[in-house]
Amino acid sequence: MSTPSSPVLALDLERLRPRLHRYCARMVGSVLDGEDVVQDALVRALESSVRTGPIDNPEGWLFRIAHNLALDLLRRRVRTPDARDGDDIDLVADPVDERARRDAAAASLPAFMHLPPSQRSVVILFDVLDYSAEEIGAILETTVPAVKSALQRGRAHLRELGDRPAPDVVLPDAERSLLHRYVDLFNARDFDALREMLAADVRLDLVNRLRLQGAAVDDYFTRYGQVPGWTAWAGIVEGRPAVLVRQNGGADATDYIVVLDFTDGRVAAIRDFVFARYVMQDTAYIVTRDP
């Protein structure tokens, strides 16, 4: 007897994964945590394929898995927005509102975190990702009137929030010094010195490709030495030390990020988004000055 193929294999993940990330990042208020949810959703979908059987709408099914995992993450946080938002299903929005769609697409991740999760999910799916009310109802397993009610309330909340300045973020001096040393060595292509900065059990997540740990991470720098035309700057992403990478002298914008974790003066973890550049659409970063 042949083993049934996973519904995930029928999906165009090159197209869908960036959309999943836009959804998850806005649901949990973080491009980094959002990518964790995406990876967990894909793993969960692959693992459940044997039990699931045929899926009429694999894309909606995968979004529903990601949605539930995002809610699980929010529940684990100390401060979680109240899921009870008092939706009145008799209060129905007019979905045709291009200004609301533009406002939602431009809203920052922190702004979405002020919305209750039920409103947040609907606004993201409708105004940012352009799903229909019927499709959203299927994903969230709710009614179309409830979707339209949550949409109206969520849009109103976003308008009330308006543009709020992001708080100033600085790294501790020791962490900032380590970050700038890493970036200086990175730009000098001094990969032997970079390897000396690594913890013995350093973890590498080459997002969307592979994960390595320990001595196997050495080859990561070898590969970088074979790629010309990139320059790095020290920066901060979501309060964490990050390498901002620009390729081939490009424009002023950062092409992708590499997020670092330091422990006891060593690099404990590297998370490189070179193969997941879709996160840059929602990433806010700060360039740090030399210590």
PyMOL commands that set and color helices and strands:
alter all, ss='L'
color gray80, all
select helices_A, chain A and resi 7-10+13-28+31-52+58-76+98-106+109-112+117-128+133-140+144-161+173-187+191-196+214-225+277-281
alter helices_A, ss='H'
color red, helices_A
select strands_A, chain A and resi 198-206+210-213+230-237+240-247+256-263+266-272+285-287
alter strands_A, ss='S'
color yellow, strands_A
deselect
rebuild
show_as cartoon
